């Protein structure tokens, strides 16, 4: 990779990692489901008018929009609002690579190699260590919600693989149009119109800035840059940079939110990142499609 592209790959990983700290700040201004709905609304508008028509069938856009946008991000935001730390969330979500490999094996018939199975076991061991660490410091229910979000992400990765979008940015912008109304409806039902109204009425520059960051910087810029890198370089060259996401996520949470990083959490990080690397980068056997690439921590699965 040219130095400029190398720096761009690291910048995207940093943007996606810092995103978890921004989400934590944004949850101080909005209820979680409303915040998630605003994220997709701002990501879709006005970008949807500039990316052109959808390049895949609408059934795939709707399916990914519901699983990724409503289920995955809804669970993530609710889990973080319930007490899951931002840095740990950025780390635990990496287990989506394990769920992706499992779902791909069941649905697509991809047979994981021994190296990939070993990586899945190592990553799951990291989840156990992270759960032990969180059990001594925070609510396990919130931890479970983020693990469930990672599972939904794995399902959406396989759906994206089946959709085979030729343009990741175009696909993500159109996917962003789907979750807005369901998330708004869930917010009104579960969080209440009064709470939503109060949050919007009290909107300040910091709250608006968090929405702009998670929508335009994380989604529009992040996906656009990541898609550019994947078009210029092999996926096996670009994908490993996504493993830097939890590094930036845990570091930014420690610096800006004062989140402590215990010895157990460092152990969990080593196991998870190492396991995800083995799971995502090891070749599969007798697969009908190419192995699913490493999915970045704030992105949907991409194609080489």
Beta strands, then each sheet from edge to edge (+ up, - down):
end
